[in-house]
Amino acid sequence: MNETHLEQEVRAALRAESDRRIDVDRAWSRFQRRRLASRRGRRLAAAAVAAAAVVAVLVPAAVVGLGGTGAARSGRPAARPVPTAAPGDAVVARIPVADVISLASYGNDVWALTGSHELVRIDARTNAVTLRVPVAGLAGDTTVVAGGGALWLGGLGSSGHARLLRIDPATGAISARTSLPAGCGQSAYGLGHVWVLCNGTGTVRVLRIDPATALVDAHTPALPGPAYSLVAGSEGVWYSAPAGPVRLDPSGTHLTGLKVTGPKYLNIHSPDYIGPPGVAQLVLGEGAVWALDGNVSGRPESIAAINPATGRITRAFIYPEAADTKYDFWDLNATVGQGSIWVLAPLGHNEVVRLSMTTGRPLSVVYPGGSCSQYCAQIYDTAGAVWEPTSQQIIRIDPARMPG
């Protein structure tokens, strides 16, 4: 099969990085110990690495933007090793909470929701577990959201409908149940409200909920969908649609019409399309909206920073994985905060990589240990630390103890 021009460029960039290659047998034995999983569903990768070597850490193949013309330039890093932080230095706590599916912070506490639907409160000042309470009637794909004086979880309603559960952070008890239409699920908190994403057949609506009453006080009409990711915060309320990320008006009744523009870069969800990010995972941080695309059909991952006021893509980074690009090793799981991009890189069994927000290049890496479960592949920046759930514990990393 003939290679595309992009694949040729990726392979050429990898060959140029021979000083960063690692032994194939060692890389593959480490990889076999890790079964990849993500929020988009478990992906069990079972394939042999080809004769080419594997890149040891995340290396950007191209850096696009910074307000320029959109032409790609080489993102080749300097030929010096990426500093590795010793786990004993960077890992400041291992909290015994297993199989976490979601984390959120509220005040001085971090809340974890487990796969067995147990809500766990952790004091972020002492790392001590201060409350464990089971929550009945949760939707299988819910995440914990904090804001407006409460926690919020997705619940199961009657006749195929959904519910939003308001949780009292003092006790963990359900204080209100909001009935929602069928297809509603993912929620976020920002601009003083809870926002809920509702997918229909080729359409999407967003509901705005008053946290004081737990009632819907505004909603959009049916908009082109479906939508994948919903985020809310000081950067606004955004969701990712097939045409790209869109921003909602704070009134909750319509879109702002803001267009995402800027330098073109790879959109791997549509392999033949070069343009703004499409149905990507969105995260907020450091005053920007970040669109994250994991590997699909052998294409590299990409990260793009969007100015929330103008819609302009200001930075975009594309990452090769390995010489044989048809396998998914990274499945881009990232968060942004404390002046850095934080990426969970599963190829090396369990690596947390700190990336520069300006260049996308790795600044440091830590191998915190721990094994993966079906709920792994999550990383969070909250309460002044980086948190990574593993199969048996939550690992807390102090960014001040990692170079960069």
N, C-alpha and C positions, 0 to 999 in steps of 0.2 A: 504494500500500500504506500502511495506517495505521501510524504510528509507535507504538511502545510508550512507556509512561510514562518508562522508563529512557532511551530514545533521545532523547525530548524534553528530559530533564534534561541529558543530555550535550551536546546542541546548544546549549542555553541557556547552559551553563557556558562553552562555547567562544566564543560570541558576546560574553560578558562579558570575554573575554581578548583584546580587539582590539589592545591595546598589545603583545601577544606574537606577533601574526601576522606572517608573512613573505610576500613576494611569491610568488604561486602558480607563475608560470613558473620562477622561480629554484629553488623547492622541488622542482618536478617534474623539472627538468633534473638536479638533484643526485640525486634518487631513482632516475632511470633508470640512473645509473652504478653503482648498487648492486643486485645480485641477492641477494635475501634467502635465507638458508640457516639451518638450525637443527639441533640434535641429533635432533629428531623427524622429520627428513627435509627435503630441499630443497623450499622453496616459492618458485616463480618468480612474482613479482607483476607482472602486466602489465596496467595499467589507467590511465585518465586520471583525475586528481584533479578532482573536481567544482568548481563555480564558487566554492565557499567556500574560504577560505584555510586553510593548514595550520599547526598549532602548531609553533613552532620547537624547543621543548624539552619534556621530559616535565612535565606539570602535573597534579597530583592533582585529580580532580573531587569526591571526597568522602573524608573521613577518618573512620573509624569506630573506636570503642572507647576505649582508655586506661582500661579498667575501668568504662566508663559503662554507660548503659542500652541502647546499641546504635543509638540514633537517629543518622542521618547529619547531619553539619554541613558547611558549606561549607569546602572546602580551598583557596579562592582565594588565590593568593600575592599579596604586596605588588607594587605596580606599579613595580618596580625591576628592572633587567636582572640576569640571572644572571651572576656573574663568569665570564669565560673565561680559562683558563690557557693561556699560550703553549706550544705543543708543545716549544719549545726549553728551557723551564723545567721542565715537568712530565715530559716523556719523558726518562728518564735512560739508556736503552739501547735499541738496535734489534739484536736477536740474530738472525743469519742462519740460522734454521731454518724451512723452508717447510712448508706444509700440515700443521700440527699438529692432531691430533684430540683430544688430552687432555694435561693438565698435572697434576703433583703434586710436592710438596716432600718431601725426606727429608734431615734434618740440614742441612748447609750447601749442599745441591744442590737444583736444580729439574730434574725429569725431564719430557721431552716425548716423546710418541709421535706419529709422523707417519703420514700416510695410506699411505705405502709400507712401513709396519711397521718403521720404524727407531726405535730407542730412543736418545734423545739426552740426555746429562747436561750440565747447565749449572751452573757454580759461581756461586751467588747472591751471593758477595762480590765477584767480578770480572766477572761476566756472560760469562765465557769458556766456550766449548764444550770440555769435557774428555773426552768419550767419545761415539762414534757406533757403534752395533752393530745389525745387522739381527736380527730375531727371527722365526723361521719358525713356521708353524702357528698364527697368531693368528686369532681370530674377527674378522669384519669390523666389529663394533660394540663392540669392547672399549675400555676406558679404563684408564689406568694408576693403580694404587692403591698407596700407600706405608704401611708400618707393620709392626711386629713383626720388625724387622731385615731386611726384604726389600721388593722391589716385587712386585706381583701383576698378572697380565694374563690375560684370558680367551683360551682356546685351543680348537682344534677337536679333538674326540675321534673315535673310530670309531663307525660305525653310528648316526650322528645324535646321539651323546652329546657332552658338552662337557668341557672341561678347565680347570683353573685352573693357571697357570704361576707358580712362585715364581722370582724373578729376583734374583741376587746383585748388590747395588748397587755392589760393588767392580769387577766385571768386565762386568756386563750379561748374563752367561750364565745359562741356565736351570738351577736347582739342584734343582727338584722339579716333578713333574706330578701333579696330583690329578684323578682321573676323577670326573665329575659326571653326574647324570641329564640327559636331554634337556630342553631348555627353560630350563636354568640359564645365567645370563649376568652381569648387573650385580653388581658387588661393591663393598664398602666396608670400611674398617678402623676399629675403635673398641672400647673396653672390652677391649683385649688380644687381640682375635680378628679374623679376616677373616670377613665375612658375605656370603653369595651369595644372590641372588634367583632363584627358579626358578618360572616361570610354566607352568601347565598349562591345560587347557580349563576356563575359569571358576574356576580355583583358583590358589593361590600357596603355595609353601613357602619357608622361609628356612633355609639351612644355616649352621652355625657351624663354623669351621675353626681348629684350633690352628696358629698360625704356626710353631711349633717343629718340628712333625711334618708339616705340610701335609695333615693328615688331618681328616675331618669328625668332630667330637666331640659334636655335638648338632644337632638339627633340629626344626622345628615340624611338626605334622601339616598336612594339606591345609587351607588356610584360604580363605575367599571371595576371589576375585580377579577379574580379573588385577590386578597391581600395576605401577605405572609407575616410581616413583623410590625408591631405597634410599639412606639416609645413616646414618652411624655416627660417634660421637664422644663427647665428655664430656656432651653433651645426651641421650645414649642412642642406641638403634638404632630407626629409623623407616622405614616405607615408606608410600607413598600408594596407597590402595585406592579403589574407587568410592564407598564410604561416607565417606571422609575419611582423613586420616593416622592411622596406628595405631603404637603403640609396642611393641617386643618386650621380653620379660623377658630380663635378662642371661644367664639359664641357657640361652637359645636354644631352649627347648622349648615356649613358649606366649606369647601376648600378655599384656600387663599389664592389659588391660581399661580403660585410661585413655581417656576420651571427650574429644574436642575440642569445646569449648563456647565460647560467648561471643557478642558482637554479630554480627548477621547482615550479610553483605555478598555481593556478586555472585559466583557461581560460574559462569564463562563456559563451562565444559565441559558444563553442563546449563542451557541458556539460560532455562528457565522455573523454575529452582530458586534460591531464596535461602537460603543457609545456610553451614555450615562448608565449607572447601575440599575438593574431591574429588580426582580423579586429577591432581594438580598436581605440578610439579617441586618437590622439597624441597632446601633448603640449610641448613646449620648455621652459626651465627655469633653472637657477642656474647651467648651464653647463651640463645639462642632457636632454635626450629625455624621456618624461614620457608617458607611455601607460596607458590609463584609460578605464576600462571595467565597464559599468553599468549593472544593474541586468537583467538577462534573464533566464526564466524558473526556477525561485526560487533560483538561485545561488547568492552568495554574490558578491559584487563589489570588484574590485582589482585595485591597483595602482602599477606600476613597474617603476623604474628608470633605464635607459639604458645609459651606458657610450658611447658617440657618436664616440669616437676614436676606441674602442675595440669591441663594440657591447655587452659587458658583462652586464647582469642584476645585479646591485649592491644592490638594495633594492626592496622588494616587500611586500605590505601590503594587507591583505584580511579583508573585513569588513562584519560582520553579520548585518542584518537589524532588524529583529524581530523574535519572537519565531515561528511565522507562516511565513516561508520563501518564500511561493509561491506568496506573494504580493510584488510589487515593490514600496518601499517608498522613496528610495534615488536617484536612477537613476543618479549615479555619475556625477556631474557637478563640475569641479575643474579647478583651474589654479595654477601656481607655480611662486613664486617670493618673493623677500625680505626675503629670508631665511626660507620660510614656504610653505606648501601646503594649499590652500584656497578652501574650499568645501562649496557649497550651499546645505543645507540639508532641503528639503521641508517638512519633517514630522512635524516639529514644526512650521508650517505656514510659517516662513521665518527665517532661521538661517544661519548665516555665521560662519563657524567653521574654526579655525586656527589649522592646524596639524603640528606636528614635521616632518621635512624631514628625520630625522634619525630613529625614532621609529614608525611614523605614528599615534601616539597618539594625542588626542585633547589637545591643550594648552589653548585655550580660545574660547568663543563663544559670538556673539552679535546677538540680535534680532532687526533688524533695522526697522521693520514694513513695511507697504506697501502691496498691494494686487497683485496677479498674473494675467497676461493676457496670451493670446495664444503665446506670444513671450517671456515668462519668462524662468527660468532655465538657466540663463547665469551669468557668473562671470568672471571678467577680472582683471589682475594685470597690470596696466599701469600708466605712469606719476606719479610714486611714491605713488600710492594709489590703493585700491581695489574698483572696481566699480560693482554695481549690478543694472541692469535695472529692474523696476517693471512696473505695468500697466500704472501708471501716471507720473512716475519720474525716474531719475537715482540717485541711492544712492551712495554717495562717503564715503568710510570708510578709516580712517587714521590708518595704521597698528601700528604706534608708540603708539596709545592709546589703543591697545589691548594687554593684557598680553601675554607673549611668545616671 
